[in-house]
Each structure stands twice: as C-alpha cells, then as structure tokens.
Amino acid sequence: MAKCHGKTRTGEACKMPAQRGGRYCFTHSPATRRAQAEARKKGGRNRKTPHGRGDVDVIPEQITTVKHIETLLDYIRHELLVMENGIPRARALLALAEIYFRALEVGQYEERIRALEERK
C-alpha cells in the first residue's frame, strides 16, 4: 500500500497509507477537508458528557451551612455518576466520598453542641 505524501507537524513524513487512488491519507488530503471538519465536529459532540440528574437551581447562592454543602455535594454526585468510567471519575468519586464523610462528621458535631447547649 502506498504511503501518504503528507508531512506531520514536526516535518516528518506521514506514516499512514494513502487513500485508494490518491497520494494522501484522509488527514492530509485536500479533497477530504469538509469530511475532516465533520468528523471533528461529530467527535466533539460524542465526547461531551451530558448533565446528570442534578438540578443546578437547588444550589444556594452562598454556601454557609453544612446543609448547603450537602446540597452541593448531592448535585456534584449526580453529575459525576453519568460520566464515563475512568480514573478521573473514580478519583473524583473517592474525593467526594471523603468530603461527604467530613460534612457528616461536622453535622454530627453541630448536633451534639446544640444538644449540650439546650441542656444548660
């Protein structure tokens, strides 16, 4: 199979096979510019992660309480769950779990302090 006569960005010869009856591969062929643009556009659409079930309207303007933090964390969790599986998603979910744990811990401390203050 004939090799493409195009050059890479670094100036090296392209190693891809030329299209049948042509001198260039799909990427370097002037005749495929429109198809290349469509392929890039389609690839971009397919890579876009849709929003999850999270409702952005429930997020408070300012985060000032543990309840606000929990609301924000719930929104983030819904958004993360629809993402493609992978290392970044796994890391984000693990970090989110740790943050949930800390928020719950702080919430428990607040409840204990409130109970102690009510005893006085």
Secondary structure, DSSP 8 states (H G I E B T S, - for coil): --B---B-TTS-B--SB--TTSSS-TTT-GGGHHHHHHHHHHHHHHH-----S--GGGS-SS--SHHHHHHHHHHHHHHHHTS--SHHHHHHHHHHHHHHHHHHHHHHHHHHHHHHHHH-
